[in-house]
Amino acid sequence: MNNLFWALLVLFLIAALVRMDWVYYLVYLVGGVWVFSHWWIRRSLGHLRVTRTIQPYAFTNEYVPVDVRIDNRAWLPLAWLQLRETVPPDLRDSAEYRLVTSVGGRTAIDYRYRLYCRRRGYYKVGPLGLNTSDLFGFVEARWTEAGDSTIIVYPQIVPLSRLGLSSRMPFGNLATRRQITDDPSKLSGVRGYASGDSLRRIHWKATAHEGTLLVKKFQPSQELPLFIALDLARDA
């Protein structure tokens, strides 16, 4: 804009010195176009309305569509409009989220892109930025969205059928035909100490009574308890 101003000023001085009428006309024409373009761009950009539609949550390894709508409520069109969306790295499905287009007067355009949810977490999408200019490049204007949108990415859901849990055991016990381990909650008796037995299994009262080392004997368990826990670490 400053370069154009100085160019018009130089042309005006040249026209005043050499008294060339056509130079005056050129200065008036270019100056009028600049003033009109400035008013046009500022007014049209102020009448743009941008809305973003995104679902509030998703799961890891899912694709999420995002719809952006740009509504030009002014009668004047915008010949050149660039849209730039801000997307977190963990949600990016492409290198850039950018669109260059034009918007007619009293019309709207739709821009759809998608996100890829790599990791769970709470993410902000936006703000969205707009750049516009007139046909001659005299005036440029920028607009940045005041707010943003949010999406929560949850851990991937694993069907319980993959775990092989029987519907008769809803609390997560896996049955087996062979002994898995001893159940320390079910004492069945005592036996003599053998090499390799843990000292924690020694039955001290029975040992003192009999005068020889005796260890606790437990009933074998044929069920393996299953625990499902959620990892709450930030970097998980």
C-alpha positions as protocol buffer text, in pm:
chain_id: "A"
residue {
  index: 1
  type: MET
  ca { x: 0 y: 0 z: 0 }
}
residue {
  index: 2
  type: ASN
  ca { x: 286 y: 239 z: 81 }
}
residue {
  index: 3
  type: ASN
  ca { x: 454 y: 166 z: -253 }
}
residue {
  index: 4
  type: LEU
  ca { x: 133 y: 243 z: -438 }
}
residue {
  index: 5
  type: PHE
  ca { x: 92 y: 571 z: -251 }
}
residue {
  index: 6
  type: TRP
  ca { x: 441 y: 688 z: -340 }
}
residue {
  index: 7
  type: ALA
  ca { x: 397 y: 579 z: -701 }
}
residue {
  index: 8
  type: LEU
  ca { x: 78 y: 784 z: -731 }
}
residue {
  index: 9
  type: LEU
  ca { x: 249 y: 1082 z: -569 }
}
residue {
  index: 10
  type: VAL
  ca { x: 538 y: 1064 z: -817 }
}
residue {
  index: 11
  type: LEU
  ca { x: 296 y: 1041 z: -1110 }
}
residue {
  index: 12
  type: PHE
  ca { x: 102 y: 1339 z: -980 }
}
residue {
  index: 13
  type: LEU
  ca { x: 420 y: 1548 z: -953 }
}
residue {
  index: 14
  type: ILE
  ca { x: 525 y: 1447 z: -1303 }
}
residue {
  index: 15
  type: ALA
  ca { x: 183 y: 1544 z: -1436 }
}
residue {
  index: 16
  type: ALA
  ca { x: 208 y: 1881 z: -1261 }
}
residue {
  index: 17
  type: LEU
  ca { x: 552 y: 1950 z: -1410 }
}
residue {
  index: 18
  type: VAL
  ca { x: 493 y: 1842 z: -1769 }
}
residue {
  index: 19
  type: ARG
  ca { x: 123 y: 1931 z: -1773 }
}
residue {
  index: 20
  type: MET
  ca { x: 13 y: 1599 z: -1923 }
}
residue {
  index: 21
  type: ASP
  ca { x: -360 y: 1550 z: -1873 }
}
residue {
  index: 22
  type: TRP
  ca { x: -359 y: 1175 z: -1928 }
}
residue {
  index: 23
  type: VAL
  ca { x: -125 y: 1130 z: -1631 }
}
residue {
  index: 24
  type: TYR
  ca { x: -381 y: 1308 z: -1412 }
}
residue {
  index: 25
  type: TYR
  ca { x: -647 y: 1071 z: -1537 }
}
residue {
  index: 26
  type: LEU
  ca { x: -422 y: 773 z: -1463 }
}
residue {
  index: 27
  type: VAL
  ca { x: -357 y: 894 z: -1109 }
}
residue {
  index: 28
  type: TYR
  ca { x: -727 y: 953 z: -1048 }
}
residue {
  index: 29
  type: LEU
  ca { x: -816 y: 612 z: -1192 }
}
residue {
  index: 30
  type: VAL
  ca { x: -560 y: 415 z: -993 }
}
residue {
  index: 31
  type: GLY
  ca { x: -631 y: 614 z: -678 }
}
residue {
  index: 32
  type: GLY
  ca { x: -1003 y: 557 z: -717 }
}
residue {
  index: 33
  type: VAL
  ca { x: -950 y: 184 z: -766 }
}
residue {
  index: 34
  type: TRP
  ca { x: -733 y: 173 z: -454 }
}
residue {
  index: 35
  type: VAL
  ca { x: -990 y: 354 z: -241 }
}
residue {
  index: 36
  type: PHE
  ca { x: -1271 y: 134 z: -370 }
}
residue {
  index: 37
  type: SER
  ca { x: -1066 y: -184 z: -319 }
}
residue {
  index: 38
  type: HIS
  ca { x: -982 y: -83 z: 36 }
}
residue {
  index: 39
  type: TRP
  ca { x: -1348 y: -22 z: 119 }
}
residue {
  index: 40
  type: TRP
  ca { x: -1456 y: -337 z: -65 }
}
residue {
  index: 41
  type: ILE
  ca { x: -1215 y: -575 z: 111 }
}
residue {
  index: 42
  type: ARG
  ca { x: -1270 y: -435 z: 458 }
}
residue {
  index: 43
  type: ARG
  ca { x: -1646 y: -441 z: 422 }
}
residue {
  index: 44
  type: SER
  ca { x: -1662 y: -790 z: 272 }
}
residue {
  index: 45
  type: LEU
  ca { x: -1427 y: -941 z: 532 }
}
residue {
  index: 46
  type: GLY
  ca { x: -1637 y: -792 z: 809 }
}
residue {
  index: 47
  type: HIS
  ca { x: -1946 y: -967 z: 673 }
}
residue {
  index: 48
  type: LEU
  ca { x: -1792 y: -1315 z: 664 }
}
residue {
  index: 49
  type: ARG
  ca { x: -1926 y: -1574 z: 907 }
}
residue {
  index: 50
  type: VAL
  ca { x: -1727 y: -1890 z: 974 }
}
residue {
  index: 51
  type: THR
  ca { x: -1865 y: -2201 z: 1145 }
}
residue {
  index: 52
  type: ARG
  ca { x: -1685 y: -2528 z: 1220 }
}
residue {
  index: 53
  type: THR
  ca { x: -1870 y: -2854 z: 1285 }
}
residue {
  index: 54
  type: ILE
  ca { x: -1682 y: -3133 z: 1461 }
}
residue {
  index: 55
  type: GLN
  ca { x: -1798 y: -3421 z: 1677 }
}
residue {
  index: 56
  type: PRO
  ca { x: -1712 y: -3380 z: 2047 }
}
residue {
  index: 57
  type: TYR
  ca { x: -1530 y: -3711 z: 2094 }
}
residue {
  index: 58
  type: ALA
  ca { x: -1367 y: -3998 z: 1907 }
}
residue {
  index: 59
  type: PHE
  ca { x: -1148 y: -4303 z: 1971 }
}
residue {
  index: 60
  type: THR
  ca { x: -787 y: -4375 z: 1879 }
}
residue {
  index: 61
  type: ASN
  ca { x: -721 y: -4489 z: 1521 }
}
residue {
  index: 62
  type: GLU
  ca { x: -1045 y: -4327 z: 1403 }
}
residue {
  index: 63
  type: TYR
  ca { x: -1093 y: -4068 z: 1128 }
}
residue {
  index: 64
  type: VAL
  ca { x: -1306 y: -3768 z: 1220 }
}
residue {
  index: 65
  type: PRO
  ca { x: -1463 y: -3543 z: 952 }
}
residue {
  index: 66
  type: VAL
  ca { x: -1463 y: -3167 z: 1008 }
}
residue {
  index: 67
  type: ASP
  ca { x: -1688 y: -2928 z: 813 }
}
residue {
  index: 68
  type: VAL
  ca { x: -1603 y: -2559 z: 779 }
}
residue {
  index: 69
  type: ARG
  ca { x: -1861 y: -2323 z: 630 }
}
residue {
  index: 70
  type: ILE
  ca { x: -1776 y: -1970 z: 513 }
}
residue {
  index: 71
  type: ASP
  ca { x: -2082 y: -1752 z: 462 }
}
residue {
  index: 72
  type: ASN
  ca { x: -2044 y: -1419 z: 279 }
}
residue {
  index: 73
  type: ARG
  ca { x: -2335 y: -1202 z: 389 }
}
residue {
  index: 74
  type: ALA
  ca { x: -2227 y: -902 z: 183 }
}
residue {
  index: 75
  type: TRP
  ca { x: -2343 y: -831 z: -171 }
}
residue {
  index: 76
  type: LEU
  ca { x: -1986 y: -786 z: -293 }
}
residue {
  index: 77
  type: PRO
  ca { x: -1786 y: -1099 z: -381 }
}
residue {
  index: 78
  type: LEU
  ca { x: -1435 y: -1188 z: -272 }
}
residue {
  index: 79
  type: ALA
  ca { x: -1222 y: -1281 z: -571 }
}
residue {
  index: 80
  type: TRP
  ca { x: -941 y: -1436 z: -365 }
}
residue {
  index: 81
  type: LEU
  ca { x: -971 y: -1597 z: -24 }
}
residue {
  index: 82
  type: GLN
  ca { x: -724 y: -1822 z: 156 }
}
residue {
  index: 83
  type: LEU
  ca { x: -829 y: -2038 z: 450 }
}
residue {
  index: 84
  type: ARG
  ca { x: -574 y: -2172 z: 700 }
}
residue {
  index: 85
  type: GLU
  ca { x: -677 y: -2416 z: 971 }
}
residue {
  index: 86
  type: THR
  ca { x: -475 y: -2490 z: 1286 }
}
residue {
  index: 87
  type: VAL
  ca { x: -462 y: -2864 z: 1366 }
}
residue {
  index: 88
  type: PRO
  ca { x: -258 y: -3033 z: 1644 }
}
residue {
  index: 89
  type: PRO
  ca { x: 20 y: -3266 z: 1517 }
}
residue {
  index: 90
  type: ASP
  ca { x: -140 y: -3574 z: 1677 }
}
residue {
  index: 91
  type: LEU
  ca { x: -458 y: -3516 z: 1473 }
}
residue {
  index: 92
  type: ARG
  ca { x: -305 y: -3433 z: 1136 }
}
residue {
  index: 93
  type: ASP
  ca { x: -401 y: -3644 z: 837 }
}
residue {
  index: 94
  type: SER
  ca { x: -222 y: -3421 z: 582 }
}
residue {
  index: 95
  type: ALA
  ca { x: 72 y: -3182 z: 576 }
}
residue {
  index: 96
  type: GLU
  ca { x: -138 y: -2867 z: 537 }
}
residue {
  index: 97
  type: TYR
  ca { x: -496 y: -2767 z: 599 }
}
residue {
  index: 98
  type: ARG
  ca { x: -533 y: -2484 z: 353 }
}
residue {
  index: 99
  type: LEU
  ca { x: -784 y: -2380 z: 88 }
}
residue {
  index: 100
  type: VAL
  ca { x: -766 y: -2106 z: -176 }
}
residue {
  index: 101
  type: THR
  ca { x: -1098 y: -2013 z: -331 }
}
residue {
  index: 102
  type: SER
  ca { x: -1337 y: -1729 z: -416 }
}
residue {
  index: 103
  type: VAL
  ca { x: -1670 y: -1642 z: -257 }
}
residue {
  index: 104
  type: GLY
  ca { x: -1956 y: -1477 z: -440 }
}
residue {
  index: 105
  type: GLY
  ca { x: -2185 y: -1220 z: -288 }
}
residue {
  index: 106
  type: ARG
  ca { x: -2457 y: -1362 z: -64 }
}
residue {
  index: 107
  type: THR
  ca { x: -2320 y: -1714 z: -105 }
}
residue {
  index: 108
  type: ALA
  ca { x: -2143 y: -1972 z: 110 }
}
residue {
  index: 109
  type: ILE
  ca { x: -1872 y: -2231 z: 51 }
}
residue {
  index: 110
  type: ASP
  ca { x: -1803 y: -2554 z: 239 }
}
residue {
  index: 111
  type: TYR
  ca { x: -1463 y: -2701 z: 315 }
}
residue {
  index: 112
  type: ARG
  ca { x: -1434 y: -3054 z: 454 }
}
residue {
  index: 113
  type: TYR
  ca { x: -1124 y: -3221 z: 587 }
}
residue {
  index: 114
  type: ARG
  ca { x: -1059 y: -3506 z: 827 }
}
residue {
  index: 115
  type: LEU
  ca { x: -856 y: -3573 z: 1137 }
}
residue {
  index: 116
  type: TYR
  ca { x: -673 y: -3892 z: 1230 }
}
residue {
  index: 117
  type: CYS
  ca { x: -679 y: -3964 z: 1604 }
}
residue {
  index: 118
  type: ARG
  ca { x: -337 y: -4111 z: 1677 }
}
residue {
  index: 119
  type: ARG
  ca { x: -331 y: -4070 z: 2053 }
}
residue {
  index: 120
  type: ARG
  ca { x: -587 y: -4022 z: 2324 }
}
residue {
  index: 121
  type: GLY
  ca { x: -618 y: -3682 z: 2486 }
}
residue {
  index: 122
  type: TYR
  ca { x: -795 y: -3347 z: 2487 }
}
residue {
  index: 123
  type: TYR
  ca { x: -729 y: -3140 z: 2175 }
}
residue {
  index: 124
  type: LYS
  ca { x: -815 y: -2794 z: 2042 }
}
residue {
  index: 125
  type: VAL
  ca { x: -879 y: -2745 z: 1669 }
}
residue {
  index: 126
  type: GLY
  ca { x: -832 y: -2387 z: 1556 }
}
residue {
  index: 127
  type: PRO
  ca { x: -821 y: -2095 z: 1544 }
}
residue {
  index: 128
  type: LEU
  ca { x: -896 y: -2057 z: 1176 }
}
residue {
  index: 129
  type: GLY
  ca { x: -734 y: -1777 z: 974 }
}
residue {
  index: 130
  type: LEU
  ca { x: -850 y: -1602 z: 656 }
}
residue {
  index: 131
  type: ASN
  ca { x: -645 y: -1396 z: 410 }
}
residue {
  index: 132
  type: THR
  ca { x: -803 y: -1198 z: 129 }
}
residue {
  index: 133
  type: SER
  ca { x: -702 y: -943 z: -134 }
}
residue {
  index: 134
  type: ASP
  ca { x: -851 y: -748 z: -422 }
}
residue {
  index: 135
  type: LEU
  ca { x: -798 y: -841 z: -787 }
}
residue {
  index: 136
  type: PHE
  ca { x: -504 y: -602 z: -830 }
}
residue {
  index: 137
  type: GLY
  ca { x: -327 y: -685 z: -507 }
}
residue {
  index: 138
  type: PHE
  ca { x: -357 y: -329 z: -379 }
}
residue {
  index: 139
  type: VAL
  ca { x: -515 y: -421 z: -46 }
}
residue {
  index: 140
  type: GLU
  ca { x: -468 y: -725 z: 177 }
}
residue {
  index: 141
  type: ALA
  ca { x: -664 y: -810 z: 491 }
}
residue {
  index: 142
  type: ARG
  ca { x: -645 y: -1086 z: 751 }
}
residue {
  index: 143
  type: TRP
  ca { x: -892 y: -1230 z: 995 }
}
residue {
  index: 144
  type: THR
  ca { x: -835 y: -1481 z: 1277 }
}
residue {
  index: 145
  type: GLU
  ca { x: -1106 y: -1679 z: 1453 }
}
residue {
  index: 146
  type: ALA
  ca { x: -1158 y: -1569 z: 1812 }
}
residue {
  index: 147
  type: GLY
  ca { x: -1231 y: -1916 z: 1949 }
}
residue {
  index: 148
  type: ASP
  ca { x: -1165 y: -2280 z: 1866 }
}
residue {
  index: 149
  type: SER
  ca { x: -1326 y: -2623 z: 1880 }
}
residue {
  index: 150
  type: THR
  ca { x: -1240 y: -2911 z: 2109 }
}
residue {
  index: 151
  type: ILE
  ca { x: -1240 y: -3287 z: 2072 }
}
residue {
  index: 152
  type: ILE
  ca { x: -1170 y: -3563 z: 2325 }
}
residue {
  index: 153
  type: VAL
  ca { x: -995 y: -3875 z: 2195 }
}
residue {
  index: 154
  type: TYR
  ca { x: -1061 y: -4180 z: 2413 }
}
residue {
  index: 155
  type: PRO
  ca { x: -859 y: -4505 z: 2415 }
}
residue {
  index: 156
  type: GLN
  ca { x: -965 y: -4759 z: 2158 }
}
residue {
  index: 157
  type: ILE
  ca { x: -1250 y: -4985 z: 2266 }
}
residue {
  index: 158
  type: VAL
  ca { x: -1160 y: -5354 z: 2268 }
}
residue {
  index: 159
  type: PRO
  ca { x: -1459 y: -5591 z: 2243 }
}
residue {
  index: 160
  type: LEU
  ca { x: -1482 y: -5821 z: 2544 }
}
residue {
  index: 161
  type: SER
  ca { x: -1531 y: -6111 z: 2304 }
}
residue {
  index: 162
  type: ARG
  ca { x: -1158 y: -6090 z: 2224 }
}
residue {
  index: 163
  type: LEU
  ca { x: -1077 y: -6173 z: 2587 }
}
residue {
  index: 164
  type: GLY
  ca { x: -1267 y: -6500 z: 2573 }
}
residue {
  index: 165
  type: LEU
  ca { x: -1473 y: -6423 z: 2882 }
}
residue {
  index: 166
  type: SER
  ca { x: -1768 y: -6649 z: 2939 }
}
residue {
  index: 167
  type: SER
  ca { x: -2104 y: -6487 z: 3002 }
}
residue {
  index: 168
  type: ARG
  ca { x: -2136 y: -6710 z: 3311 }
}
residue {
  index: 169
  type: MET
  ca { x: -1835 y: -6535 z: 3468 }
}
residue {
  index: 170
  type: PRO
  ca { x: -1907 y: -6162 z: 3436 }
}
residue {
  index: 171
  type: PHE
  ca { x: -1643 y: -6069 z: 3693 }
}
residue {
  index: 172
  type: GLY
  ca { x: -1353 y: -6177 z: 3478 }
}
residue {
  index: 173
  type: ASN
  ca { x: -1242 y: -6522 z: 3596 }
}
residue {
  index: 174
  type: LEU
  ca { x: -1086 y: -6737 z: 3326 }
}
residue {
  index: 175
  type: ALA
  ca { x: -1145 y: -7109 z: 3378 }
}
residue {
  index: 176
  type: THR
  ca { x: -888 y: -7375 z: 3294 }
}
residue {
  index: 177
  type: ARG
  ca { x: -869 y: -7755 z: 3318 }
}
residue {
  index: 178
  type: ARG
  ca { x: -524 y: -7759 z: 3476 }
}
residue {
  index: 179
  type: GLN
  ca { x: -389 y: -7611 z: 3795 }
}
residue {
  index: 180
  type: ILE
  ca { x: -259 y: -7257 z: 3752 }
}
residue {
  index: 181
  type: THR
  ca { x: -154 y: -7153 z: 4101 }
}
residue {
  index: 182
  type: ASP
  ca { x: -230 y: -7204 z: 4469 }
}
residue {
  index: 183
  type: ASP
  ca { x: -505 y: -6996 z: 4623 }
}
residue {
  index: 184
  type: PRO
  ca { x: -359 y: -6837 z: 4943 }
}
residue {
  index: 185
  type: SER
  ca { x: -709 y: -6769 z: 5073 }
}
residue {
  index: 186
  type: LYS
  ca { x: -790 y: -7143 z: 5091 }
}
residue {
  index: 187
  type: LEU
  ca { x: -571 y: -7326 z: 5345 }
}
residue {
  index: 188
  type: SER
  ca { x: -606 y: -7705 z: 5319 }
}
residue {
  index: 189
  type: GLY
  ca { x: -341 y: -7820 z: 5567 }
}
residue {
  index: 190
  type: VAL
  ca { x: 33 y: -7843 z: 5626 }
}
residue {
  index: 191
  type: ARG
  ca { x: 319 y: -8052 z: 5491 }
}
residue {
  index: 192
  type: GLY
  ca { x: 684 y: -8098 z: 5556 }
}
residue {
  index: 193
  type: TYR
  ca { x: 932 y: -7836 z: 5447 }
}
residue {
  index: 194
  type: ALA
  ca { x: 1108 y: -7906 z: 5117 }
}
residue {
  index: 195
  type: SER
  ca { x: 1408 y: -7737 z: 4964 }
}
residue {
  index: 196
  type: GLY
  ca { x: 1298 y: -7436 z: 4762 }
}
residue {
  index: 197
  type: ASP
  ca { x: 986 y: -7358 z: 4966 }
}
residue {
  index: 198
  type: SER
  ca { x: 940 y: -6990 z: 5042 }
}
residue {
  index: 199
  type: LEU
  ca { x: 996 y: -6886 z: 5403 }
}
residue {
  index: 200
  type: ARG
  ca { x: 673 y: -6688 z: 5384 }
}
residue {
  index: 201
  type: ARG
  ca { x: 480 y: -7015 z: 5359 }
}
residue {
  index: 202
  type: ILE
  ca { x: 616 y: -7163 z: 5681 }
}
residue {
  index: 203
  type: HIS
  ca { x: 341 y: -7232 z: 5934 }
}
residue {
  index: 204
  type: TRP
  ca { x: 520 y: -7117 z: 6249 }
}
residue {
  index: 205
  type: LYS
  ca { x: 256 y: -7231 z: 6499 }
}
residue {
  index: 206
  type: ALA
  ca { x: 244 y: -7583 z: 6355 }
}
residue {
  index: 207
  type: THR
  ca { x: 624 y: -7589 z: 6335 }
}
residue {
  index: 208
  type: ALA
  ca { x: 655 y: -7498 z: 6704 }
}
residue {
  index: 209
  type: HIS
  ca { x: 397 y: -7759 z: 6801 }
}
residue {
  index: 210
  type: GLU
  ca { x: 549 y: -8045 z: 6600 }
}
residue {
  index: 211
  type: GLY
  ca { x: 913 y: -7947 z: 6643 }
}
residue {
  index: 212
  type: THR
  ca { x: 988 y: -7963 z: 6270 }
}
residue {
  index: 213
  type: LEU
  ca { x: 950 y: -7719 z: 5983 }
}
residue {
  index: 214
  type: LEU
  ca { x: 605 y: -7731 z: 5830 }
}
residue {
  index: 215
  type: VAL
  ca { x: 471 y: -7519 z: 5545 }
}
residue {
  index: 216
  type: LYS
  ca { x: 119 y: -7419 z: 5458 }
}
residue {
  index: 217
  type: LYS
  ca { x: -61 y: -7620 z: 5195 }
}
residue {
  index: 218
  type: PHE
  ca { x: -320 y: -7438 z: 4985 }
}
residue {
  index: 219
  type: GLN
  ca { x: -595 y: -7561 z: 4760 }
}
residue {
  index: 220
  type: PRO
  ca { x: -509 y: -7534 z: 4391 }
}
residue {
  index: 221
  type: SER
  ca { x: -695 y: -7270 z: 4195 }
}
residue {
  index: 222
  type: GLN
  ca { x: -838 y: -7328 z: 3849 }
}
residue {
  index: 223
  type: GLU
  ca { x: -936 y: -6966 z: 3791 }
}
residue {
  index: 224
  type: LEU
  ca { x: -709 y: -6678 z: 3696 }
}
residue {
  index: 225
  type: PRO
  ca { x: -841 y: -6337 z: 3813 }
}
residue {
  index: 226
  type: LEU
  ca { x: -846 y: -6079 z: 3535 }
}
residue {
  index: 227
  type: PHE
  ca { x: -807 y: -5706 z: 3603 }
}
residue {
  index: 228
  type: ILE
  ca { x: -871 y: -5432 z: 3348 }
}
residue {
  index: 229
  type: ALA
  ca { x: -713 y: -5096 z: 3438 }
}
residue {
  index: 230
  type: LEU
  ca { x: -696 y: -4758 z: 3265 }
}
residue {
  index: 231
  type: ASP
  ca { x: -353 y: -4602 z: 3218 }
}
residue {
  index: 232
  type: LEU
  ca { x: -389 y: -4235 z: 3321 }
}
residue {
  index: 233
  type: ALA
  ca { x: -33 y: -4130 z: 3238 }
}
residue {
  index: 234
  type: ARG
  ca { x: -19 y: -3813 z: 3027 }
}
residue {
  index: 235
  type: ASP
  ca { x: 231 y: -3958 z: 2778 }
}
residue {
  index: 236
  type: ALA
  ca { x: 50 y: -4291 z: 2738 }
}
